[in-house]
Amino acid sequence: MSALLKPLLDAPPPDSHWAASAIAGPETGPLDGSVRVDVAVVGAGVTGLSTAIHLAEQGVRVTVLEAREPGFGGSGRNNGQIIPTLSRLDPANLTAAYGEAKGSALARMVGGSAALVFDLIERYQMRCDGVQKGWIQPAHRPGRMKAAEQRVAQWQALGAEVALLDAAQTERALGTRFWHGAMVAPTGGHVNPLSLAREMARAALGLGVAIHGDTPVVSIGRAGSGWTLTTPRGGVTADRVVLATNAYTDDLWPGLRRSVVPVLNFQMVTEPLPAALRASVLPSDMACSDTRGDLHFFRWTADNRLVSGCTLVRSADAERRARERTRERIRRVFPQIGNPAIARSWSGHLAMTADFRPHFHELAPGVTGAVGYNGRGMALGTAVGRELARHATGTAAPELALPFTPVKPLPFHDLVTRFSRLYMLHLRRLDRTD
Ligand SMILES: Cc1cc2nc3c(=O)[nH]c(=O)nc-3n(C[C@H](O)[C@H](O)[C@H](O)COP(=O)(O)OP(=O)(O)OC[C@H]3O[C@@H](n4cnc5c(N)ncnc54)[C@H](O)[C@@H]3O)c2cc1C
């Protein structure tokens, strides 16, 4: 494995606000010995756990193998925004890429993904501080309102419940004049993401799924018409395998790790803010991420803290600079807060793709995988998991919402990874244009 990436699975779990405030995780001891199941899932983030839940609901025998613990990857350390859109692409981009039928099916799946998350939360009574008051994408330049109008029209044409807000409505929703209007998706919202991952694990266990933490899959090989996954102290033989490892993908499947670029993103949480500020900052309690490439994003926690963050270009002294940058950003967007005290900061990796599309693969007969959520995988990954479960129970690929494509490792991947942060300079330049 590349020295650049080795630490992703080896590093300790982040000292995040979510780790400090989440419900305890269920018991998921390591696999000891050999088992045979219908489907083996690699990775216990939202994608793998959603796959497991949707399979087990149909009586399929599933084992989830997780290198560390449920929610160790992006799913337990993100901003917790439940967003029913892709990060960079609109429905028209998807139909252009995959054709009218497949592109629309994928867009519909994305458009319904936030509702799916909150349905699961409701169905399994998940204790994850779920707040479904909407997701808002404010426009950072007046000229970006035209794109917002088109985006809203495209989603509405697919039947998605989205709306356009003018500048005054946006100011009322967000408590600031920083933006110029917005798109709103009422099905979106926010959660404590680590609690969500742990509750998804609990729900899966309740349905009879076996989940083994501290169980990295070290190799996959054919076994008759199925597959054997080897782990340090045992193995799983399964008819079907789902790889759900996103940014934390290692070299388990040839080329998969090198098909995405892991990009470090910092998260910060403030000390609890006074109730009066909670009433004036993001008074709608929506999850908010704006139209910038250098994304400005904010959300409240259950205990009156604001969670935000940033991506940096330079890595030197990163933690301190990320804190300073985020504090300055909060001051600029919500001047009523003044100079916020940051209580905690942590980081995680996003899986970026060169075409900004999430990538879905049928890697071999009976083996599927999904990677490359481009920083927006909480709702998307949950919906993808449901589709991968459908595929594992016999739904043919053409009937899925997922377009399967071949794995394309990026040339000079280590170099691209090393310098990927420079891309942020390009995004910041684009942010200054309409
Ligand atoms: C800082 C940050 C902020 C973000 N904010 C948001 C947000 O607000 N909203 C949003 O929608 N998205 C957000 N994202 C993206 C989102 O977190 C991810 O897209 C999503 O969690 C991906 O889920 P997943 O289940 O596919 O992968 P992950 O949650 O990353 O899980 C993959 C799992 O696979 C395991 N694994 C890897 N290799 C192996 C192996 N060989 N054997 C066994 N296990 C293995 C890992 O340990 C890991 O637990 C953010 C991401 C980050 C890092």
The ligand as an SDF file (V2000), in Angstrom:
LIG
                    3D

 53 58  0  0  0  0  0  0  0  0999 V2000
  -14.9040   15.6400    7.1790 C   0  0  0  0  0  0  0  0  0  0  0  0
  -16.0160   15.1150    6.3170 C   0  0  0  0  0  0  0  0  0  0  0  0
  -17.2230   15.8080    6.2350 C   0  0  0  0  0  0  0  0  0  0  0  0
  -18.2630   15.3080    5.4490 C   0  0  0  0  0  0  0  0  0  0  0  0
  -19.5010   15.8960    5.5110 N   0  0  0  0  0  0  0  0  0  0  0  0
  -20.5500   15.2860    4.9040 C   0  0  0  0  0  0  0  0  0  0  0  0
  -21.8660   15.7480    5.1060 C   0  0  0  0  0  0  0  0  0  0  0  0
  -22.1210   16.6570    5.8950 O   0  0  0  0  0  0  0  0  0  0  0  0
  -22.8750   15.1540    4.4130 N   0  0  0  0  0  0  0  0  0  0  0  0
  -22.6380   14.1100    3.5570 C   0  0  0  0  0  0  0  0  0  0  0  0
  -23.5660   13.6220    2.9210 O   0  0  0  0  0  0  0  0  0  0  0  0
  -21.3880   13.6010    3.4080 N   0  0  0  0  0  0  0  0  0  0  0  0
  -20.3630   14.1440    4.0730 C   0  0  0  0  0  0  0  0  0  0  0  0
  -19.1230   13.6060    3.9630 N   0  0  0  0  0  0  0  0  0  0  0  0
  -18.9450   12.3940    3.1370 C   0  0  0  0  0  0  0  0  0  0  0  0
  -19.4820   11.1690    3.8600 C   0  0  0  0  0  0  0  0  0  0  0  0
  -18.9730   11.1210    5.1700 O   0  0  0  0  0  0  0  0  0  0  0  0
  -19.0790    9.9050    3.0970 C   0  0  0  0  0  0  0  0  0  0  0  0
  -19.3840   10.0630    1.7330 O   0  0  0  0  0  0  0  0  0  0  0  0
  -19.8230    8.6890    3.6180 C   0  0  0  0  0  0  0  0  0  0  0  0
  -19.7040    8.6020    5.0050 O   0  0  0  0  0  0  0  0  0  0  0  0
  -19.2960    7.4280    2.9560 C   0  0  0  0  0  0  0  0  0  0  0  0
  -19.8690    6.3300    3.6050 O   0  0  0  0  0  0  0  0  0  0  0  0
  -19.3600    4.8790    3.2850 P   0  0  0  0  0  0  0  0  0  0  0  0
  -20.1350    3.9630    4.1420 O   0  0  0  0  0  0  0  0  0  0  0  0
  -19.4060    4.6320    1.8240 O   0  0  0  0  0  0  0  0  0  0  0  0
  -17.8170    4.8740    3.6720 O   0  0  0  0  0  0  0  0  0  0  0  0
  -17.1380    5.0690    5.1250 P   0  0  0  0  0  0  0  0  0  0  0  0
  -18.0630    5.6200    6.1170 O   0  0  0  0  0  0  0  0  0  0  0  0
  -15.8610    5.7910    4.9080 O   0  0  0  0  0  0  0  0  0  0  0  0
  -16.8510    3.5750    5.5750 O   0  0  0  0  0  0  0  0  0  0  0  0
  -15.8980    2.7660    4.9410 C   0  0  0  0  0  0  0  0  0  0  0  0
  -15.4590    1.7450    5.9720 C   0  0  0  0  0  0  0  0  0  0  0  0
  -14.7190    0.7220    5.3120 O   0  0  0  0  0  0  0  0  0  0  0  0
  -13.7660    0.2260    6.2410 C   0  0  0  0  0  0  0  0  0  0  0  0
  -12.7560   -0.5100    5.4830 N   0  0  0  0  0  0  0  0  0  0  0  0
  -11.9290   -0.0400    4.5200 C   0  0  0  0  0  0  0  0  0  0  0  0
  -11.1580   -1.0460    4.0390 N   0  0  0  0  0  0  0  0  0  0  0  0
  -11.5150   -2.1690    4.7020 C   0  0  0  0  0  0  0  0  0  0  0  0
  -11.0790   -3.5270    4.6510 C   0  0  0  0  0  0  0  0  0  0  0  0
  -10.1060   -3.9440    3.8180 N   0  0  0  0  0  0  0  0  0  0  0  0
  -11.6650   -4.4260    5.4710 N   0  0  0  0  0  0  0  0  0  0  0  0
  -12.6570   -4.0460    6.3220 C   0  0  0  0  0  0  0  0  0  0  0  0
  -13.0920   -2.7640    6.4130 N   0  0  0  0  0  0  0  0  0  0  0  0
  -12.5310   -1.8400    5.6110 C   0  0  0  0  0  0  0  0  0  0  0  0
  -13.2590    1.4840    6.9300 C   0  0  0  0  0  0  0  0  0  0  0  0
  -12.6870    1.1970    8.1820 O   0  0  0  0  0  0  0  0  0  0  0  0
  -14.5360    2.3190    7.0450 C   0  0  0  0  0  0  0  0  0  0  0  0
  -15.1600    2.1920    8.3050 O   0  0  0  0  0  0  0  0  0  0  0  0
  -18.0720   14.1100    4.7090 C   0  0  0  0  0  0  0  0  0  0  0  0
  -16.8610   13.4210    4.7910 C   0  0  0  0  0  0  0  0  0  0  0  0
  -15.8480   13.9040    5.6040 C   0  0  0  0  0  0  0  0  0  0  0  0
  -14.5770   13.1270    5.7130 C   0  0  0  0  0  0  0  0  0  0  0  0
  1  2  1  0
  2  3  1  0
  2 52  2  0
  3  4  2  0
  4  5  1  0
  4 50  1  0
  5  6  2  0
  6  7  1  0
  6 13  1  0
  7  8  2  0
  7  9  1  0
  9 10  1  0
 10 11  2  0
 10 12  1  0
 12 13  2  0
 13 14  1  0
 14 15  1  0
 14 50  1  0
 15 16  1  0
 16 17  1  0
 16 18  1  0
 18 19  1  0
 18 20  1  0
 20 21  1  0
 20 22  1  0
 22 23  1  0
 23 24  1  0
 24 25  2  0
 24 26  1  0
 24 27  1  0
 27 28  1  0
 28 29  2  0
 28 30  1  0
 28 31  1  0
 31 32  1  0
 32 33  1  0
 33 34  1  0
 33 48  1  0
 34 35  1  0
 35 36  1  0
 35 46  1  0
 36 37  1  0
 36 45  1  0
 37 38  2  0
 38 39  1  0
 39 40  1  0
 39 45  2  0
 40 41  1  0
 40 42  2  0
 42 43  1  0
 43 44  2  0
 44 45  1  0
 46 47  1  0
 46 48  1  0
 48 49  1  0
 50 51  2  0
 51 52  1  0
 52 53  1  0
M  END
$$$$
